[in-house]
Amino acid sequence: MTMRRLSPKTQIGYIRGVKKLATFLKRSPEDATAEELRQFQLTLAEQGTSNITINATLSGLTFLFHKSLNRPDVMLKVSTVPVPRKLPTVLSKEEVKQLIDATQPPPQPATDKMAIEHTMILGACIFFIGSPFRKGPSRLRSVRCVYRTRPKDLIMG
C-alpha cells in the first residue's frame, strides 16, 4: 500500500522523521505539542543535523500532523531551514581559451546552419564544463567536443 502516492524513498524518509521524533519524545508522537516539536527542531540543529535533513524530517512530520492526525496546529512553531545555494563554477579565461582551441570550426564554406550548430555545441560544452558536476580544472583536458555536420537535425525556430 502506498502512502498518498508518495515514492518509496519519500515514505521511508517520512517514517524516519516520525521515528526520530518518537525517540526524542520517548513516546508516541500522536499527542506531541507545538512546543515539543519546536524543541525537537532545535535539538536537531544543536546536534549538527544538516539543513536538508532537518527540512526532510519536518516534511514527514507535516504529513503526519496535517494528513494523518488532522492536527495542523501542532506545526505552527516550526518552519523549514534555508538551505544555502552553491554558486556555479565560473571558467577562467585560460579554461575558456583551452575550450575554444579544442573545438574544430566548421569546414569552409560554412552554411549559416552549420555555424549555428557549431556555436550551439560549443555552448553546450561550456555549460557542461562549468556545471556543478565538474571535478576541477583538470577535467577540462578530458572533455571532447565533437562536431557533426547534420543540418537536417538542426531545428530552426
N, C-alpha and C positions, 0 to 999 in steps of 0.2 A: 504494500500500500504506500502510495506517495503522499507526502505532506504538501497539499495545495500545489501540486505540480512542480515542486522545487526539485532541483537536481540532487542526486545522491550526495554530492560533496557539500552542497548547501545544507542539507538535512543533518549531515554529520557535524558540520560547524555549529549549527543551531543547538544541537543536542549537547555538544561540547561546552557551549556557553552556559546552558542551563545547569549542566553538571558542575561547572566552576562556581556558579552562584550557590548551588546546594552545598558544596564543600565549604564555601565561605560562611554560609549561614549555619551550617551543621544541622540542617533540617530541610524539609521540602520548601521550595521557593514559592509555592502557591499562595502563602499568606504573607509574603515579604512586603515591607513598607517602602515608600519612596525614599525615606532617609537611609534605609538599609542598602538600597540599590545605589544611592549616591556614595555611601561608604565603600561599597564593593568596587565601584569605578575608581575611587581614589586609591584603594588598595592595589588595584591592578597597575595604576600609574606609578605608585611608590615601589612596586616590585620590578619596575623596568620593562613592563609589557609594552610592546610596540603599539603605536597609534593604530596601525592597521588591525592588529589582533583585538585591541580594545573595541574598535568600531564593529568588527565581525561579531564579537561577543554581545555587544549591545543590539545588533540586528537580531540575533537569536532570542534575546530577552524581549525585544519589542514584539517579535512574533508570538512568543509565549503569552505575554501580558495583554496584547491587543487582540489577538485572534483566538487563542486557546482559552484563556481565563477571563476574557472580557473585562479587563481591569486596566484600561489605558492610563488612568490617573497615576498609577504607580511609577510610570516612566517620566513624569514631569520634571524631576530633578536631575535627570541625566541627559547628556547631549553628546553627540559624536565629537571626536577629537580631530582637529585639522591635520591632514597628512601633507607634509611639505612635498612640493613637486620638484623634481630634478630638472635643471636646465639642460637643453640639448647640447651635445658636444659640437663645438664650432671648429671647422677645419682651419688650420693655419695657412698662411699664404704659401708656404712651401708644400704643404699637402695638396692644396688646390692645383698648384703648378704641376706636381707629380701626376695628379689625376688627369689633367688636360693633356700632358705629354704622353700619357699611357693610352689615350684613345686615338683611333685612326680616323682621319677625316674621310668623308665620302669621296669616291673616285670622281675625277673631273671629266666631263662637265656634270656637276651635280644638279639634280632637279630640286625644286622647292620642297617636294615631299621628302626627298632623301635628306635634305638639310634639316628639316623639321624633325624627322625621325632621329637623326644623329644627335640633335640638341636634346630631344626627349630622353634618349638613352643616357647621355652624359648627365642630365639632371637626375635621372633615377640612380645612377651610380653615386653621385654626390649625396643624394638623400640617404642611400644605404650606408655609405661610409660615415656620414655624420649622424647616423641613428644611434639610439641607446644600446643597440646590440653590438656596437663597435667595441673591439677589445683594446684599442690604443693605436698609436701611430704606426706600429709595426704591421698592423692589419692591412694598411694601405698597399703594401707590397704584394699581398696575396689576392687582391681583388682584380679580376679581369673583366673589362667592359667589352663585350662582343658586339660588333656592329654587323647587322644583317640587312641587306637591301631587299625589302619586300614591300614596296609601296602599296600593293593591294590590301595589305593588312592594316595600313595606317588609316584610321578613321578621321576624316577632316570634318570639323563642325561648322 
